[in-house]
Every structure is written in structure tokens, then in C-alpha cells.
Amino acid sequence: MATDAQINANRENAQRSTGPRTEGGKTNSSLNAVRTGLTGRTVLLPGDDVEAYERHIASLEAQYSPATDAERLLVQSIADTEWRIARIPSLEAGIYALGRMELAAQFESTDESLRNALIDAKTFLVYQRPLNNLTVQENRLRRQREKDLAQLKQLQEERLAARKQRFEKAVTSYYRHRVQDKVFDFGAIGFEFSENEFLKEIATWNPVRRGRENCFLKEEERLAQTMSQSPDRPLPSKAA
């Protein structure tokens, strides 16, 4: 339990820790928002347009069509990163606008043709650290975006390749069932594919592909007949 002396000391410290009091200190404190807006976990700043942010996310989801939780997380990360990158020019302009407000009086007697350039130069010198920080953060954010895009592309390629493999196996099985007038169980493949998808794919098969499948079915039928006549004879292995 804290003693009376500790409580009084904490109160005195709190009175002394009231934030920056000088104009320079307040300005530097306000620039913390620049760092927070680019590196912090909170994506939106108080002045950000929430609806525009939501439209931005919806646009990227429509562009990349994430189908799994991992893909959706990456699209969200890409959206947030791009939002931060897009903020950088306005932050930079804001710093220079702030410099014009604070430093203009120093150049009142300067020739008009040089005045704006000198104010900008002075602003850069005064706010060089936060301006350089914007460049550093922009480069970091762009690298993060490229990393997320590469990972998203890899995940989607792997997912589509796996789906293609499952589809090829399923459509072949469907074709064989249909040729033999058997009922194909769509539930066995989790209803992932429709009969219409199978019919469209089979319509693209050339005679060679159809002939190969038909030959396999004939061979399978011949072997079945042989086994029925000689049940003790082992059935030769045949790849599907």
C-alpha cells in the first residue's frame, strides 16, 4: 500500500507532467500524430473519412477476391498499408503549411520572388526530422505492401491449383458415371462443383481425351467380367 509521502510525490509529478507548454513543444507533440498515423495500430486518424476508408477496403476485396481467412487478412493489411501511404503527401503538405504559418514573419522583408522558397527551406530545416521520417515510413510501408501482395499471390495460386486438381478428378469421375448410366454423388465432393461446370468442361474435351476415358471404361468392364469368371484371379492394378 502506498504511503502518504508516495501519494503526495505522485501528485506533484502529475502536476509537473502536463504535456508540452511551449509553442515548440506543442508543435513537436502534434507531429507525434504523423508517426502514430503511419506506424501505430490505429489506421484511422480523427480527421479521416470513415466511409472513404470502407470504400477503399471494398474496392480491394473486389479486386483480389479473397476466399479464405488468411487471404482476407492479407487484403485488409494491404488496404491499411495503402491508406497510410496515401496519407503521406497530405502530412507533408501539412508540415509545410505549418511552417508557413510559424515562419512567415521571419521573411516579411524578403523579396517576394524568394520569400516562399526561403520559408519552405526554413521549414525543411526546422522539421527535417519529421519530414525525413515520412520518407522512411513510406519506404517501409511500400515494402510491407509488396510483401503482403507476394504472399497473397502465393496463397491464391496454391488454392486455385489445388481446386483445379480436385475439379479434374471430380469431372473425370462424373464423366465415367454418366457413360455408365450411374448416379454421381455430388455430396461426396462436398457440393464444391456443379453439374453445369462439369458439362461445360466435358464439352471442351477433344476426341483423344474422350477416347482415352472410354478406353479406360472398356478395360475396366473387361477386367470386371474376367474377375466374375475367375474370382480367385487377382485384379491387375490400374491408375485412374
C-alpha positions as CSV (number, residue, x, y, z in Angstrom):
1,M,0.0,0.0,0.0
2,A,1.3,3.4,-0.9
3,T,2.4,5.7,1.9
4,D,1.2,9.3,2.3
5,A,4.6,10.5,1.1
6,Q,4.4,8.4,-2.0
7,I,0.9,9.7,-2.8
8,N,2.0,13.3,-2.4
9,A,5.0,12.7,-4.6
10,N,2.8,11.2,-7.3
11,R,0.5,14.2,-7.2
12,E,3.5,16.6,-7.6
13,N,4.8,14.6,-10.5
14,A,1.4,14.6,-12.2
15,Q,1.2,18.4,-11.8
16,R,4.6,18.7,-13.5
17,S,3.7,16.3,-16.3
18,T,1.0,18.3,-18.1
19,G,2.4,17.9,-21.5
20,P,4.4,20.5,-23.6
21,R,3.8,24.1,-22.7
22,T,6.0,26.0,-25.1
23,E,4.9,26.5,-28.7
24,G,7.8,24.5,-30.0
25,G,7.0,21.7,-27.6
26,K,3.3,21.7,-28.6
27,T,4.3,21.6,-32.3
28,N,6.6,18.6,-31.8
29,S,3.9,16.9,-29.8
30,S,1.4,17.4,-32.6
31,L,3.8,15.8,-35.0
32,N,3.5,12.6,-33.0
33,A,0.3,12.1,-34.9
34,V,2.5,11.7,-38.0
35,R,4.3,8.8,-36.5
36,T,1.2,7.3,-35.0
37,G,-0.7,7.6,-38.2
38,L,1.9,5.6,-40.1
39,T,3.3,3.2,-37.5
40,G,0.6,2.8,-34.9
41,R,-2.1,0.1,-34.9
42,T,-4.9,2.6,-35.3
43,V,-5.3,3.1,-39.0
44,L,-7.8,5.9,-39.0
45,L,-6.9,9.3,-37.6
46,P,-9.7,11.6,-36.2
47,G,-9.9,13.6,-39.4
48,D,-10.1,10.5,-41.7
49,D,-13.2,9.8,-43.8
50,V,-14.5,6.5,-42.5
51,E,-16.8,5.9,-45.5
52,A,-13.9,6.5,-47.9
53,Y,-11.9,4.0,-45.9
54,E,-14.6,1.4,-46.1
55,R,-15.0,2.0,-49.9
56,H,-11.2,1.6,-50.2
57,I,-11.4,-1.8,-48.5
58,A,-14.4,-2.9,-50.6
59,S,-12.5,-1.9,-53.7
60,L,-9.5,-4.1,-52.9
61,E,-11.7,-7.0,-51.8
62,A,-13.4,-6.8,-55.2
63,Q,-10.0,-6.6,-56.9
64,Y,-8.3,-9.6,-55.2
65,S,-11.4,-11.7,-54.3
66,P,-10.1,-13.3,-51.1
67,A,-11.6,-16.7,-50.4
68,T,-10.0,-17.7,-47.1
69,D,-9.4,-16.1,-43.8
70,A,-5.7,-15.9,-44.5
71,E,-6.3,-14.1,-47.8
72,R,-8.8,-11.7,-46.2
73,L,-6.3,-10.8,-43.5
74,L,-3.7,-10.0,-46.2
75,V,-6.2,-7.9,-48.2
76,Q,-7.0,-6.0,-45.1
77,S,-3.3,-5.5,-44.4
78,I,-2.8,-4.3,-47.9
79,A,-5.7,-1.9,-47.7
80,D,-4.4,-0.4,-44.4
81,T,-0.9,0.0,-45.8
82,E,-2.1,1.7,-48.9
83,W,-4.3,4.0,-46.7
84,R,-1.2,5.0,-44.7
85,I,0.8,5.5,-47.9
86,A,-1.9,7.8,-49.3
87,R,-1.8,9.9,-46.2
88,I,1.9,10.8,-46.5
89,P,1.5,13.6,-49.1
90,S,-1.1,15.4,-47.0
91,L,1.0,15.0,-43.9
92,E,4.0,16.5,-45.8
93,A,1.9,19.4,-47.1
94,G,0.6,19.9,-43.6
95,I,4.1,20.3,-42.2
96,Y,5.0,22.8,-44.9
97,A,1.7,24.7,-44.2
98,L,2.5,24.7,-40.5
99,G,6.0,26.1,-41.4
100,R,4.5,28.9,-43.4
101,M,2.3,29.9,-40.5
102,E,5.1,29.8,-38.0
103,L,8.0,31.1,-40.0
104,A,6.4,33.6,-42.5
105,A,7.1,36.6,-40.1
106,Q,10.9,35.9,-40.3
107,F,10.8,36.7,-44.1
108,E,8.4,39.7,-44.2
109,S,11.1,42.0,-45.6
110,T,12.5,39.4,-48.1
111,D,12.0,39.9,-51.8
112,E,8.7,38.3,-52.9
113,S,10.3,36.2,-55.5
114,L,12.5,34.5,-52.9
115,R,10.1,34.6,-49.9
116,N,8.2,31.3,-50.5
117,A,11.3,29.4,-51.3
118,L,13.1,30.6,-48.2
119,I,10.1,29.8,-46.0
120,D,10.0,26.2,-47.4
121,A,13.7,25.8,-46.9
122,K,13.5,27.0,-43.4
123,T,10.5,24.7,-42.8
124,F,12.6,21.8,-44.0
125,L,15.4,22.7,-41.7
126,V,13.1,23.1,-38.7
127,Y,11.1,20.0,-39.4
128,Q,13.8,17.9,-41.1
129,R,13.4,15.0,-38.7
130,P,9.6,14.5,-39.2
131,L,9.9,15.1,-42.9
132,N,12.7,12.5,-43.2
133,N,10.6,10.2,-41.0
134,L,7.8,10.4,-43.6
135,T,10.2,9.2,-46.3
136,V,11.5,6.4,-44.1
137,Q,7.9,5.3,-43.2
138,E,6.8,5.5,-46.8
139,N,9.6,3.1,-47.9
140,R,8.8,0.8,-45.1
141,L,5.1,0.7,-45.9
142,R,5.8,0.1,-49.6
143,R,8.0,-2.9,-48.7
144,Q,5.2,-4.2,-46.4
145,R,2.7,-3.8,-49.2
146,E,4.9,-5.7,-51.7
147,K,5.5,-8.5,-49.1
148,D,1.7,-8.9,-48.5
149,L,0.9,-8.8,-52.2
150,A,3.5,-11.6,-52.8
151,Q,2.1,-13.7,-50.0
152,L,-1.4,-13.2,-51.2
153,K,-0.5,-14.2,-54.7
154,Q,1.2,-17.3,-53.5
155,L,-1.8,-18.4,-51.3
156,Q,-4.2,-17.8,-54.2
157,E,-2.1,-19.7,-56.7
158,E,-1.8,-22.6,-54.3
159,R,-5.6,-22.6,-53.6
160,L,-6.5,-22.4,-57.3
161,A,-4.0,-25.1,-58.2
162,A,-5.5,-27.4,-55.5
163,R,-9.0,-26.6,-56.7
164,K,-8.1,-27.4,-60.3
165,Q,-6.7,-30.7,-59.2
166,R,-9.9,-31.6,-57.3
167,F,-12.0,-30.4,-60.2
168,E,-10.1,-32.5,-62.7
169,K,-10.5,-35.6,-60.6
170,A,-14.2,-34.9,-60.0
171,V,-15.1,-34.2,-63.6
172,T,-13.4,-37.4,-64.7
173,S,-15.4,-39.4,-62.2
174,Y,-18.6,-37.6,-63.2
175,Y,-18.0,-38.5,-66.9
176,R,-17.4,-42.1,-66.1
177,H,-20.5,-42.3,-64.0
178,R,-22.5,-40.7,-66.8
179,V,-21.2,-43.0,-69.6
180,Q,-22.1,-46.0,-67.4
181,D,-25.6,-44.5,-66.6
182,K,-24.7,-44.3,-62.9
183,V,-25.7,-41.6,-60.5
184,F,-22.9,-39.3,-59.5
185,D,-22.9,-38.3,-55.8
186,F,-22.2,-34.6,-55.6
187,G,-22.3,-34.8,-51.8
188,A,-19.1,-37.0,-52.0
189,I,-17.2,-33.9,-53.3
190,G,-18.9,-31.6,-50.8
191,F,-21.0,-30.0,-53.5
192,E,-18.0,-27.9,-54.4
193,F,-18.7,-28.2,-58.1
194,S,-21.9,-28.1,-60.0
195,E,-23.1,-30.4,-62.8
196,N,-23.2,-27.4,-65.1
197,E,-19.4,-26.8,-64.5
198,F,-18.8,-30.5,-65.4
199,L,-20.8,-30.3,-68.6
200,K,-19.0,-27.2,-69.7
201,E,-15.7,-28.8,-69.1
202,I,-16.6,-32.0,-70.8
203,A,-17.8,-30.1,-73.9
204,T,-14.2,-28.8,-74.3
205,W,-12.7,-32.3,-74.4
206,N,-11.2,-33.3,-77.7
207,P,-11.8,-36.8,-79.2
208,V,-8.4,-38.0,-77.8
209,R,-9.4,-37.2,-74.3
210,R,-12.9,-38.8,-74.7
211,G,-11.3,-41.8,-76.3
212,R,-8.9,-42.3,-73.5
213,E,-11.6,-42.2,-70.9
214,N,-13.8,-44.6,-72.9
215,C,-11.0,-47.0,-73.4
216,F,-10.4,-47.0,-69.7
217,L,-14.0,-47.7,-69.0
218,K,-14.0,-50.6,-71.5
219,E,-10.9,-52.0,-70.0
220,E,-12.4,-51.7,-66.5
221,E,-15.5,-53.5,-67.7
222,R,-13.4,-56.3,-69.3
223,L,-11.5,-56.8,-66.1
224,A,-14.7,-56.9,-64.1
225,Q,-16.0,-59.6,-66.4
226,T,-12.8,-61.6,-66.1
227,M,-12.9,-61.4,-62.4
228,S,-16.5,-62.6,-62.4
229,Q,-15.4,-65.6,-64.4
230,S,-12.3,-66.3,-62.4
231,P,-12.9,-64.8,-58.9
232,D,-9.7,-66.2,-57.5
233,R,-7.6,-64.3,-60.0
234,P,-6.1,-61.1,-58.7
235,L,-7.2,-57.9,-60.4
236,P,-4.4,-56.0,-62.1
237,S,-3.8,-52.6,-60.7
238,K,-4.9,-49.7,-63.0
239,A,-4.3,-46.0,-62.4
240,A,-7.4,-43.8,-62.7
